[in-house]
Amino acid sequence: MKKIFSAFICLILSFAMLTACGKAKYEASIEAPAAMEAPAESDWGYSNETVFDEEASGASASSDVAGSYGLKIIYSADLSIQSTEYDNGVAAIKQAIEQCKGYISNSNEYSYNSGDRSMNMTVRIPADNYRAFLEIAGTAGKVTNKSEYTDDVTSQYVDIEARLNSLTTQEKRLLELLEKAESIDDILSLESQLSDVRYQIESYTSQIKTFDNLIALSTVNIYFYEVSLSSAEPETFGDRVVSAIAGSLESVVEFLKALVIGIIYALPFVIIIGIIVFIIIKVVRKAKTKKQNKNDNPISDESDSTDKK
C-alpha cells in the first residue's frame, strides 16, 4: 500500500513538472515576436526607427536658419488726414518726414472748384522710425483713417538665400570644371550651364535687394486734404435750411443761365424757321384771297365770258 501511495505521489509531481515546463515554453514563444520588433541597425547603417522626409527636413532647416537670421517683416500703412489749415499741415508732415530721416517717393497735389486742396504722397521711412512717424504725422490734422499692414517674408527670404548659396557653389564648381575641360563639346556645355546659373544668381540677388529695401524702409501712403470751417463743424437745422434755400436759388439761376445760352444757340435756326413759316403763311393767305374774290364775283365772270362770245 505504501509503495502504491509513493508511486502515485511521484506521478503527480512528474505531471506538475511537465506542466510547468510546457507553460514556460509557451510564454517564451509569445514574448519572442516582441523581442524581434526591437530597433536593430540594418545593413545600410541606419536604424529601423529612422524615417527620412525631405520636405519635413527642409522645413526644419529653414526654420532653424530663420531663427538665426531673425524675422524679416515689411511694414506699410495708409493714413488719411484732414485739416482746416492746409499749408501748415503739409509743412508739419514734411517736417515729420525730415525728423524721421525719410523721404517722399512721389506726391500729387490737387485743387478743387470749392477752393479746397488735397495732396497724395508716398513716403519711405526707416523701419526703426516707422511708429514714431505715424504718431508725429497724425498731429498735422484730424486722422480720419489709419490702416497698417505687416508682411512676414522670413521664409521667402531664407529660401532665396539658400538657393543663392547653392547656385554660388555650383558656379564655382562649373568654373573649376571649365578650367579642366579639353574638348569643345565639354566647354560649350559647361559655358551654357554656367550662363544659366549666373542668370539665376542675378535674379535671386535682385529679389534679395528688393526685400532688403522694403524691409529697411517702410512705406506710408498719406492722403491729406483741406476742409473749410463750415464743413468741419457739425451743421444745425437752421444751417441746413439756409443751405437748402441757397442751393435751390443757385439751381434756379443756373437753369436760367442755361436757358439763355440755349436760346442763343438756337436763335439762327429759329430765324430761318420763322422766315419759312412767314413765306408759307403769305402764300396761303394770297391763295385764300384769290379764291374768296372769285366766289364773291361770279356774275362779272359770266358777263366777261358773254362779251367774249
C-alpha positions in Angstrom: 0.0 0.0 0.0 2.9 2.4 0.9 4.6 1.5 -2.4 1.4 2.3 -4.4 1.0 5.6 -2.5 4.6 6.6 -3.1 4.3 5.8 -6.8 1.1 7.9 -7.0 2.9 10.9 -5.4 5.8 10.6 -7.8 3.4 10.5 -10.8 1.7 13.7 -9.6 5.0 15.5 -9.1 6.2 14.5 -12.5 3.0 15.7 -14.1 3.3 19.0 -12.3 6.9 19.5 -13.6 5.9 18.7 -17.2 3.1 21.2 -17.0 5.4 24.0 -15.7 7.9 23.4 -18.4 5.3 23.5 -21.1 3.9 26.8 -19.8 7.4 28.3 -19.7 7.9 27.3 -23.4 4.5 28.7 -24.3 5.2 32.1 -22.7 8.7 32.2 -24.3 7.1 31.6 -27.7 4.6 34.5 -27.1 7.3 37.0 -26.0 9.7 36.2 -28.9 8.0 38.4 -31.5 8.1 41.4 -29.2 11.8 40.9 -28.9 12.2 40.8 -32.6 10.4 44.2 -33.0 13.1 45.9 -31.1 15.1 48.5 -33.2 18.1 47.0 -34.8 20.6 48.5 -37.1 20.1 47.4 -40.7 22.7 46.5 -43.3 22.5 50.1 -44.7 23.7 51.6 -41.5 20.5 53.3 -40.1 18.0 52.3 -37.5 14.6 50.9 -38.5 13.1 53.7 -36.5 14.6 56.4 -38.8 12.2 57.9 -41.4 13.6 60.4 -43.9 11.2 63.1 -45.1 12.8 65.6 -47.5 10.1 68.3 -47.1 10.0 68.0 -43.4 13.7 68.2 -43.1 13.8 71.2 -45.4 11.1 73.0 -43.4 13.0 72.2 -40.2 16.2 73.5 -41.7 14.5 76.7 -42.9 13.0 77.2 -39.5 16.4 76.9 -37.9 18.0 79.3 -40.4 15.1 81.7 -39.9 15.7 81.7 -36.2 19.4 82.6 -36.8 18.5 85.4 -39.3 15.7 86.9 -37.3 12.3 88.0 -38.6 12.1 89.7 -42.0 9.0 91.9 -41.8 7.8 94.6 -44.3 5.7 97.4 -42.6 3.4 99.7 -44.5 0.4 102.0 -43.7 -2.3 104.1 -45.2 -3.0 107.4 -43.5 -5.9 109.9 -44.2 -5.7 113.3 -42.5 -8.0 116.4 -42.8 -7.2 119.9 -41.7 -8.6 123.4 -41.9 -5.1 124.7 -42.2 -3.7 123.1 -45.4 -0.3 124.8 -45.7 0.5 124.3 -42.0 -0.5 120.7 -42.2 1.6 119.9 -45.3 4.6 121.7 -43.6 4.1 119.6 -40.4 4.1 116.3 -42.4 7.3 117.3 -44.3 8.9 118.2 -41.0 8.0 114.8 -39.6 9.5 113.1 -42.7 12.7 115.0 -42.2 12.7 114.4 -38.5 12.4 110.6 -39.0 15.1 110.6 -41.7 12.7 109.5 -44.5 11.9 110.9 -48.0 9.0 111.5 -50.3 8.9 108.9 -53.1 6.2 110.7 -55.0 3.4 113.2 -54.4 0.4 114.8 -56.3 -1.4 117.9 -55.3 -5.0 118.8 -56.4 -7.2 121.9 -56.2 -11.0 121.9 -56.4 -13.6 124.4 -57.6 -14.6 124.9 -53.9 -11.1 126.2 -53.3 -10.1 123.3 -51.1 -6.9 121.4 -51.8 -5.5 117.9 -51.2 -2.2 116.0 -51.6 -1.4 112.4 -52.0 2.1 111.4 -51.1 4.1 108.1 -50.8 6.7 108.3 -48.0 9.6 105.9 -47.3 10.6 105.9 -43.6 13.3 103.8 -41.9 11.7 100.8 -40.2 13.1 101.9 -36.8 11.3 105.2 -37.1 8.0 103.8 -38.6 5.9 104.0 -35.4 7.3 107.4 -34.4 6.5 108.8 -37.8 2.8 107.7 -37.7 2.4 109.4 -34.3 4.1 112.7 -35.4 2.3 112.8 -38.8 -1.0 112.3 -37.1 -0.6 115.6 -35.3 -0.8 117.5 -38.7 -4.6 117.4 -38.5 -7.5 115.1 -37.7 -6.8 111.4 -38.7 -9.9 110.0 -40.4 -8.4 106.7 -41.4 -5.4 104.7 -40.4 -4.6 101.2 -41.8 -1.4 99.3 -41.0 -0.1 96.2 -42.8 2.7 93.7 -42.0 4.1 91.2 -44.4 6.4 88.5 -42.9 8.8 87.4 -45.7 11.2 85.5 -43.5 10.6 82.1 -45.1 10.8 83.5 -48.6 14.0 85.4 -47.7 15.7 82.4 -46.2 14.7 80.2 -49.1 16.1 82.6 -51.7 19.3 82.9 -49.6 19.7 79.1 -49.6 19.1 78.9 -53.3 21.6 81.7 -53.9 24.3 80.0 -51.8 23.7 76.7 -53.6 24.0 78.4 -57.0 27.2 80.2 -56.0 28.7 76.9 -55.0 27.5 75.4 -58.3 29.0 78.3 -60.2 32.4 77.8 -58.5 32.3 74.1 -59.4 31.5 74.8 -63.0 34.4 77.2 -63.3 36.7 74.5 -61.9 35.4 72.0 -64.4 35.7 74.6 -67.2 39.4 75.1 -66.5 40.0 71.3 -66.8 37.8 70.8 -69.9 39.6 69.9 -73.1 37.0 69.1 -75.8 35.0 71.8 -77.5 31.7 70.0 -76.7 32.5 69.9 -72.9 33.5 73.6 -73.0 30.3 74.6 -74.7 28.1 72.5 -72.4 29.8 73.9 -69.3 29.6 77.5 -70.6 25.8 77.0 -71.3 25.3 75.7 -67.7 27.4 78.5 -66.3 25.3 81.1 -68.1 22.1 79.6 -66.8 23.4 79.5 -63.3 24.6 83.1 -63.4 21.2 84.3 -64.7 19.5 82.6 -61.8 22.1 84.2 -59.4 21.3 87.6 -60.8 17.6 87.0 -60.5 17.8 85.9 -56.8 20.2 88.7 -56.0 17.7 91.2 -57.3 14.9 89.7 -55.2 17.1 89.8 -52.1 17.9 93.5 -52.8 14.2 94.3 -53.2 13.3 92.6 -50.0 16.2 94.4 -48.2 14.9 97.7 -49.4 11.3 97.0 -48.4 12.3 95.7 -45.0 14.7 98.6 -44.3 12.3 101.3 -45.4 8.6 101.2 -44.5 6.1 102.6 -47.0 3.4 105.1 -45.8 0.7 106.4 -48.2 -0.7 109.7 -47.0 -3.9 111.4 -48.2 -4.0 114.9 -46.7 -7.0 117.1 -47.6 -8.3 120.5 -46.7 -11.8 121.2 -45.3 -13.5 124.5 -44.7 -14.6 125.6 -41.2 -18.3 125.2 -42.1 -17.8 121.6 -43.2 -15.5 120.8 -40.4 -18.1 121.8 -37.8 -21.5 120.0 -37.4 -24.4 121.8 -39.1 -27.6 122.8 -37.1 -31.1 122.5 -38.5 -31.2 126.2 -39.3 -27.9 125.9 -41.2 -29.3 123.1 -43.2 -32.4 125.1 -44.1 -30.4 128.1 -45.2 -28.1 125.8 -47.2 -31.1 124.2 -48.9 -32.6 127.6 -49.9 -29.3 128.9 -51.1 -28.8 125.7 -53.1 -32.3 125.9 -54.6 -31.8 129.6 -55.7 -28.4 128.7 -57.1 -30.1 125.9 -59.1 -32.7 128.3 -60.5 -30.0 130.8 -61.5 -28.0 128.1 -63.2 -31.2 126.9 -65.0 -31.9 130.4 -66.3 -28.3 130.8 -67.5 -28.5 127.5 -69.3 -31.9 128.5 -70.9 -30.5 131.9 -72.2 -27.4 130.1 -73.6 -29.7 127.5 -75.2 -31.8 130.2 -76.8 -28.7 132.0 -78.2 -27.5 128.7 -79.7 -31.0 128.1 -81.2 -31.5 131.7 -82.5 -30.2 131.2 -86.1 -32.4 128.1 -86.5 -35.4 130.0 -85.1 -34.9 132.9 -87.5 -34.7 130.6 -90.5 -37.7 128.6 -89.5 -39.6 131.9 -88.8 -38.8 133.1 -92.4 -40.0 129.9 -93.9 -43.2 129.9 -91.8 -43.8 133.6 -92.8 -43.5 132.8 -96.5 -45.8 129.9 -96.2 -48.4 132.0 -94.4 -48.2 134.7 -97.1 -48.7 132.2 -99.9 -51.6 130.5 -98.2 -53.3 133.9 -97.5 -52.8 135.0 -101.0 -54.4 131.9 -102.3 -57.3 132.2 -100.0 -57.9 135.8 -101.0 -58.0 134.9 -104.7 -60.4 132.1 -104.1 -62.6 134.4 -102.0 -62.7 137.1 -104.6 -63.6 134.6 -107.3 -66.5 133.3 -105.2 -67.7 136.9 -104.5 -67.9 138.0 -108.2 -69.5 135.1 -110.2 -71.7 137.5 -112.3 -68.8 139.5 -113.6 -67.2 136.4 -114.7 -70.2 135.3 -116.7 -70.6 138.7 -118.4 -67.0 138.6 -119.3 -67.5 135.3 -120.9 -70.6 136.5 -122.9 -68.8 139.5 -124.2 -66.1 137.4 -125.5 -68.5 135.4 -127.4 
